[in-house]
Amino acid sequence: MLSSLFAGAQGFEGSIYFTKSNMMDVTQYAYHVKGNMVRIDEMVEGSDKKVATLLVNLDNGDMFALSHERNLWMKRPSKDGATKAEGVEVKEGSLQRSIHGKNCKQYRVKNAAADREIMYWVTEGDYAFFPKLLEILKRKDNFSTYYLNLDGLGNKLPVMAEENTLLREKKGFLQVDKIEQKKLAAVMFDIPEGYEKMER
């Protein structure tokens, strides 16, 4: 069982709800965190209906994808390649603001060759899981690859981000809608009973 692999490490336990958009499509996610396990639920916009789920073990990098519509699961192979964007310039701003009751600091990451700049509002807390998760997922979107260029990521979490061209044309946004610090049931991080392994 995946939940039997929980480590004793202290850190954030609970759920963080995100909305992400590329200005054409909007995707909503819930990140559920307990110990060394993260469950990422992708949801239908404006509802709690789950489209898909990914279970991630932060210690060994194992990933298991769940299809709720078909009651199937499969182990997702690890991805190769770099996790950080190259050719970027990072500026730590002096501006601060409160978002969802969290004190946040502004960072700007610019890639002149790609005509992109992302402004992040970042809070600090028990969020050591987040940079580890990005390193395992190896997502190719700018929000992930630019963010990993920030210094001292250890316990930081981006609460809001906006991607623009250098002429300030908006290209996308990422925002945390809600942070719930709470105890989660270990069974949330297991492959559900009755789900069958998908043969490739």
N, C-alpha and C positions, 0 to 999 in steps of 0.2 A: 504494500500500500504506500502511496506517495507520502501520506501524512505521517507515516512512521519515520520518515527521514528528517523531521523537523530538528533544527539545531537549537541550542540553548541561547543563541545570541540575542541580545536585547536590541530593540529597534521598534519602528512604527508597526503597530498591528491595527488593522481596520480597512476601510474602503475609501478610495479616492475616485471621484467621477470626473471624467474629462469630456470635452467637446473639441473636435478637430475639424477644420475645413480648409479646402484648397480653393474656395470661392465658387466652386461648382457643386461639390458634394460635401455633405456634413456627416461625420461619423461620431458616434458616442461610445465611450468606453467606460468600464468600471474596473479599476485595479484593486483586487483584494489581496492583502498582504498578511502573512502569518509566518514568523520565523524565517526560514530560508525558502519559503514557497510563495509564489505570486500566481494568482489566477486573473487572467485578463478576459473579461466578457465584452464582446462587441455587440452593441444593441441597436435595434431599429430606432431611428430618430424619433424622439418624443414618446418613447414607451420603454417598458422594462423587458420587452421580448428579446431574448438572446438570439443573435445570428450565429455566433460561433464563440468558442472558448479556447484559450491556450493556457495550459498549466506549465509553469516554469520553475525548475529547481535551481536556485541561485548558487548552490554549492558545486554541483556537477554539470550544470548547463543543459540538463535534459529538458526537452519540451514535448508536451503531448497535446495534440489538437483534438477538440471534440466537435462533432457535428450533431447538433441537437435535433435537427429535422430528421436525420436518418439514424440516430442512436448509434453512431460509429465513433471510434477513436483511432488515432494513428500517432506514432512517434515521429516528430518532425526532425529531420536531419539538421545538424549544425551548419551554419553558413560560413563561407570563407570571405576574406576581404577585410579592408580597413573599416573601422567604425567612425573615425574622425574625418571631417572635411579638410581638404588641403587648401592652402593659399588664402586662409582667412586671417582677419585682424580682429582681436578682441579688445573691447574697451569697457572697463568697469566704471559705471557712472556713479555720480554722487547722489542721485535722486533715490528717495525711498518712499514707499507708500504702504498702506495697510490693505490687504486683500483677504477676505474671509477671516479677518481677525489675525492674519499672519503678517509680520513685518517683512516686506519684500524690498530687495535691492535691484536696481536696473543694470543690465549688461547689454551691450550691443556687439554683435558678431557680423562682420562685413566681409564679403567676397567680391572685390571689384571686378574680377574677370568674369564672374557669373552674373553680375548686375543684381546682387541680392544683399539684403541686410536683414537680420532678425534681431528684434528687441525682446529680451526676456525680462520678466519680473520673477526673481528667485528668492525663495525663503530658505531658512536653515533650521533643521530640527533632526529628528531621528529617521532620516530618509536615506540611509546608506544603501537600501535596496535598489534605489532608482538608477544610479549610474551602472551598477552591476547588471541590472536588467537590460539596459540599452546595449551594453557590451555583448550580452548573449544574443539578443534579438537581431543585432546588426542591421537595423532598419536603414534604408537608403534615403529617407526623406530628410530635407534640410533641417527640420526642427530637431531631429535626433543627432545628425552628424555635426551640425554647427555647435549644438549644446555641449558635446563632449570635448570641445576645445577650451571650455572654461576651466580656470585653475581651481583647485581645492574643491572638487565636486562632492567629496565624501558624504556629507549629510545634507546636501542641497536638493531642492525640488523646484522645477519651474511651475509657477502658479498661473502665469499668463505669458503668451508670446505672440508676436505679430511679424509676419514675413512681408517685406516690401521690396520693390525695385529701388535702385539708388535715387530714382526720381519720385519715390514715395507712392508708387502704385501698389495697392494692397494685393498680395498674392495668396495669403492664407493666415489663419489664426489658430491658436491652441489655447484653451482655457480650462482651468479647474473649476468645476461647478460646485463641488462640495467635498469636504474632507471629514470623514467620520472615524474617529479613533475609538475602537471598540474591540472586544474579544470576538473572534470568529471561530466557528466550528471547524475542526480538522477535516471533517468529511467533505467540506467544500473543495478540498484540494486533491481529492481522489477521483479516479475515473468512475463515473456513476455505474451502479449495478444495472445490468441489462444492456450495456453498451458493448458492441462487438468490435474487434480489431479490424480495421480496414486493410485489406490486402492490396498492395500496389502492383 
